[in-house]
Amino acid sequence: QRERSPGQLDAVLSDLGPLCEMQTADDVAFWIGALINPLPALGAAREIRAFLLEASSPALRVECVRRALEESIGRMREQPPGPIE
């Protein structure tokens, strides 16, 4: 578990609703951005919400999300199991 509090990720997923309802690349990028940058923060991924809002195209938003996910996965692999502090 990497949550800051028990059930945090389940609550975020419940608030967001299912990904399968997303229709466009923009929808998916914003959904993933909200998942990896929830409030309160999980601390697992760099902050990308402002960039997603300012990006001029869906392709830039998707690329931002892809990079943030890759960075986050890399950092998680380097850390011991357990909550993020």
N, CA and C of each residue as an Amber inpcrd file, in Angstrom:
protein
   255
   0.8360000  -1.1980000   0.0000000   0.0000000   0.0000000   0.0000000
   0.8660000   1.2410000   0.0000000   0.5340000   2.1880000  -0.8220000
   1.2650000   3.4490000  -0.9120000   0.3760000   4.6360000  -0.5340000
  -0.7490000   4.3960000   0.0620000  -1.6750000   5.4680000   0.4130000
  -1.1870000   6.2170000   1.6430000  -1.5390000   7.4790000   1.7360000
  -1.2150000   8.2560000   2.9320000  -2.2150000   7.9520000   4.0560000
  -3.4180000   7.5320000   3.6740000  -4.4110000   7.1130000   4.6530000
  -5.1860000   5.9310000   4.0780000  -5.6470000   5.0220000   4.9200000
  -6.3650000   3.8460000   4.4210000  -7.5910000   4.2310000   3.5940000
  -7.7400000   3.5810000   2.4440000  -8.8920000   3.8190000   1.5950000
  -8.7920000   5.0420000   0.7020000  -7.6710000   5.7510000   0.7220000
  -7.5340000   6.9840000  -0.0570000  -7.7130000   6.7310000  -1.5480000
  -7.0540000   5.7210000  -2.0640000  -7.1430000   5.4580000  -3.4990000
  -8.5410000   4.9850000  -3.8890000  -9.1640000   4.1640000  -3.0630000
 -10.5390000   3.7350000  -3.3470000 -11.4870000   4.9330000  -3.4010000
 -11.2810000   5.8970000  -2.4990000 -12.1350000   7.0900000  -2.4890000
 -11.9280000   7.9220000  -3.7510000 -10.6860000   8.0520000  -4.1870000
 -10.4020000   8.8050000  -5.4070000 -11.0700000   8.1290000  -6.6030000
 -10.9100000   6.8170000  -6.7060000 -11.5250000   6.0790000  -7.8150000
 -13.0450000   6.1950000  -7.7980000 -13.6330000   6.1580000  -6.6200000
 -15.0800000   6.3060000  -6.4990000 -15.5270000   7.6900000  -6.9710000
 -14.7760000   8.7200000  -6.5890000 -15.1060000  10.0850000  -6.9940000
 -14.9940000  10.2740000  -8.5080000 -13.9880000   9.6430000  -9.1170000
 -13.7370000   9.8250000 -10.5500000 -14.7210000   9.0750000 -11.4350000
 -15.1940000   7.9560000 -10.9660000 -16.0380000   7.1160000 -11.8050000
 -15.1770000   6.2730000 -12.7280000 -15.7930000   5.3890000 -13.5050000
 -15.0190000   4.4540000 -14.3220000 -14.3370000   5.1260000 -15.5190000
 -13.1470000   4.6640000 -15.8050000 -12.4020000   5.1540000 -16.9600000
 -13.1130000   4.7960000 -18.2620000 -13.8260000   3.6830000 -18.2790000
 -14.4680000   3.2370000 -19.5150000 -15.5070000   4.2240000 -20.0380000
 -15.9490000   5.1660000 -19.2100000 -16.9080000   6.1760000 -19.6660000
 -16.2470000   7.3140000 -20.4330000 -14.9220000   7.3570000 -20.4300000
 -14.2070000   8.4310000 -21.1080000 -14.3050000   8.2350000 -22.6160000
 -14.4860000   9.3340000 -23.3430000 -14.7360000   9.2570000 -24.7790000
 -13.5690000   9.7410000 -25.6360000 -12.7510000  10.6490000 -25.1270000
 -11.6950000  11.2470000 -25.9440000 -10.3510000  11.1410000 -25.2340000
  -9.2660000  11.4140000 -25.9800000  -7.9330000  11.4260000 -25.3850000
  -7.8600000  12.4770000 -24.2800000  -8.5030000  13.6150000 -24.4760000
  -8.5460000  14.6390000 -23.4340000  -9.2110000  14.1000000 -22.1680000
 -10.3620000  13.4350000 -22.3320000 -11.0670000  12.8700000 -21.1830000
 -10.1550000  11.9300000 -20.4020000  -9.4700000  11.0480000 -21.1180000
  -8.5940000  10.0630000 -20.4680000  -7.4260000  10.7600000 -19.7880000
  -6.8140000  11.7380000 -20.4400000  -5.6920000  12.4540000 -19.8390000
  -6.1080000  13.1610000 -18.5560000  -7.2500000  13.8370000 -18.5810000
  -7.7190000  14.5150000 -17.3730000  -8.0880000  13.5180000 -16.2800000
  -8.6890000  12.3930000 -16.6410000  -9.0570000  11.3690000 -15.6560000
  -7.7960000  10.8310000 -14.9850000  -6.7940000  10.4850000 -15.7890000
  -5.5490000   9.9560000 -15.2120000  -4.8450000  11.0260000 -14.3920000
  -4.8530000  12.2650000 -14.8790000  -4.2630000  13.3530000 -14.1010000
  -4.9200000  13.4880000 -12.7330000  -6.2320000  13.3940000 -12.6890000
  -6.9420000  13.4700000 -11.4090000  -6.6390000  12.2570000 -10.5320000
  -6.4350000  11.1110000 -11.1400000  -6.1140000   9.8940000 -10.3870000
  -4.7300000   9.9820000  -9.7570000  -3.7370000  10.4450000 -10.5110000
  -2.3820000  10.4490000  -9.9730000  -2.0590000  11.7190000  -9.1850000
  -2.8920000  12.7450000  -9.2770000  -2.7150000  13.9830000  -8.5130000
  -3.9800000  14.3360000  -7.7430000  -4.4630000  13.4300000  -6.8860000
  -5.6880000  13.7380000  -6.1310000  -5.4160000  14.7380000  -5.0110000
  -6.4830000  15.2630000  -4.4590000  -6.4040000  16.0870000  -3.2540000
  -7.1790000  15.3780000  -2.1620000  -6.5710000  15.0920000  -1.0130000
  -5.1710000  15.3360000  -0.6850000  -4.2490000  14.4410000  -1.5060000
  -3.0350000  14.9160000  -1.6840000  -2.0720000  14.2630000  -2.5660000
  -1.6600000  12.8830000  -2.0580000  -1.4290000  11.9830000  -3.0160000
  -0.8250000  10.6930000  -2.7020000   0.6850000  10.8300000  -2.5770000
   1.2490000  11.7890000  -3.2930000   2.6950000  11.9750000  -3.2770000
   3.4260000  10.9780000  -4.1550000   2.7060000  10.3280000  -5.0450000
   3.3050000   9.2850000  -5.8740000   3.7280000   9.7890000  -7.2430000
   3.2060000  10.9140000  -7.6870000   3.5190000  11.4280000  -9.0180000
   3.7150000  12.9370000  -8.9340000   4.5380000  13.4480000  -9.8350000
   4.7310000  14.8990000  -9.8570000   3.4160000  15.5850000 -10.2210000
   3.3040000  16.8080000  -9.8210000   2.0950000  17.5940000 -10.0610000
   1.9780000  17.9320000 -11.5440000   0.8740000  17.5350000 -12.1710000
   0.6840000  17.7880000 -13.6000000  -0.6220000  18.5170000 -13.9120000
  -1.4430000  18.7800000 -12.9190000  -2.7570000  19.3700000 -13.1980000
  -2.6760000  20.6890000 -13.9470000  -1.7760000  21.5810000 -13.5270000
  -1.6670000  22.8790000 -14.2030000  -1.2490000  22.6990000 -15.6600000
  -0.2990000  21.8060000 -15.9090000   0.1320000  21.5840000 -17.2830000
  -1.0150000  21.0400000 -18.1260000  -1.7930000  20.1090000 -17.5790000
  -2.9160000  19.5550000 -18.3380000  -3.8990000  20.6460000 -18.7320000
  -4.1400000  21.5840000 -17.8430000  -5.0660000  22.6760000 -18.1440000
  -4.4950000  23.6560000 -19.1660000  -3.1770000  23.8430000 -19.1510000
  -2.5470000  24.8110000 -20.0450000  -2.1400000  24.2250000 -21.3950000
  -2.0460000  22.9050000 -21.4970000  -1.5960000  22.2750000 -22.7450000
  -2.5280000  22.6420000 -23.8920000  -1.9440000  22.8270000 -25.0670000
  -2.7130000  23.3040000 -26.2130000  -3.3340000  22.1940000 -27.0590000
  -3.0630000  20.9260000 -26.7190000  -3.6370000  19.8490000 -27.5230000
  -3.7890000  18.5750000 -26.6970000  -4.6940000  17.7100000 -27.1210000
  -4.8290000  16.4100000 -26.4470000  -3.5250000  15.6110000 -26.4810000
  -2.7840000  15.6950000 -27.5760000  -1.5240000  14.9430000 -27.6750000
  -0.5360000  15.3810000 -26.5960000  -0.4580000  16.6790000 -26.3140000
   0.4310000  17.1590000 -25.2560000  -0.0430000  16.6840000 -23.8880000
  -1.3500000  16.6560000 -23.6780000  -1.8780000  16.1760000 -22.3970000
  -1.5660000  14.6940000 -22.1950000  -1.7680000  13.9000000 -23.2210000
  -1.4840000  12.4610000 -23.1300000   0.0040000  12.2370000 -22.8800000
   0.8560000  12.9770000 -23.5540000   2.2980000  12.8390000 -23.3560000
   2.7030000  13.2260000 -21.9380000   2.1050000  14.2640000 -21.4050000
   2.3690000  14.6750000 -20.0260000   2.0030000  13.5640000 -19.0490000
   0.8380000  12.9810000 -19.2410000   0.3860000  11.8950000 -18.3650000
   1.3140000  10.6860000 -18.4980000   1.6950000  10.3510000 -19.7150000
   2.5810000   9.2050000 -19.9420000   3.9040000   9.3940000 -19.2010000
   4.4920000  10.5670000 -19.3460000   5.7750000  10.8340000 -18.6750000
   5.6390000  10.8050000 -17.1620000   4.5720000  11.4030000 -16.6450000
   4.3690000  11.4120000 -15.1960000   4.2030000   9.9890000 -14.6590000
   3.4820000   9.1550000 -15.3940000   3.3090000   7.7620000 -14.9690000
   4.6310000   7.0030000 -14.9980000   5.4030000   7.1920000 -16.0530000
   6.7060000   6.5210000 -16.1310000   7.6250000   6.9410000 -14.9870000
   7.6760000   8.2420000 -14.7000000   8.5020000   8.7450000 -13.5940000
   8.0330000   8.1700000 -12.2590000   6.7250000   8.1620000 -12.0640000
   6.1680000   7.6610000 -10.8070000   6.4710000   6.1760000 -10.6160000
   6.2860000   5.3940000 -11.6570000   6.5670000   3.9590000 -11.5730000
   8.0400000   3.7360000 -11.2680000   8.9200000   4.4910000 -11.9150000
  10.3460000   4.3710000 -11.6470000  10.6990000   4.6850000 -10.2040000
  10.1160000   5.7640000  -9.6570000  10.3650000   6.1150000  -8.2490000
   9.8180000   5.0570000  -7.3070000   8.6270000   4.5410000  -7.6030000
   8.0310000   3.5240000  -6.7340000   8.8900000   2.2600000  -6.6900000
   9.4490000   1.8900000  -7.8170000  10.2840000   0.6960000  -7.8680000
  11.5460000   0.8470000  -7.0360000  12.0100000   2.0790000  -6.8470000
  13.2190000   2.3330000  -6.0850000  12.9590000   2.4010000  -4.5820000
  11.7190000   2.5290000  -4.1740000  11.3770000   2.6730000  -2.7630000
  10.9900000   1.3430000  -2.1470000  11.2510000   1.1970000  -0.8460000
  10.7870000  -0.0160000  -0.1750000   9.2580000  -0.0140000  -0.0830000
   8.6470000  -1.1940000   0.0370000   7.1880000  -1.2540000   0.1830000
   6.7200000  -0.4940000   1.4140000   5.5180000   0.0050000   1.3360000
   4.9120000   0.6840000   2.4860000   4.3990000   2.0520000   2.1120000
   3.7920000   2.7540000   3.0860000   3.2150000   4.0660000   2.8210000
   4.2630000   5.0800000   2.3960000   3.8640000   6.0460000   1.6110000
   4.7410000   7.1410000   1.2160000   4.7630000   8.1350000   2.3490000
   5.9270000   8.6260000   2.6530000   6.0220000   9.6100000   3.7270000
   6.4290000  10.9590000   3.2190000
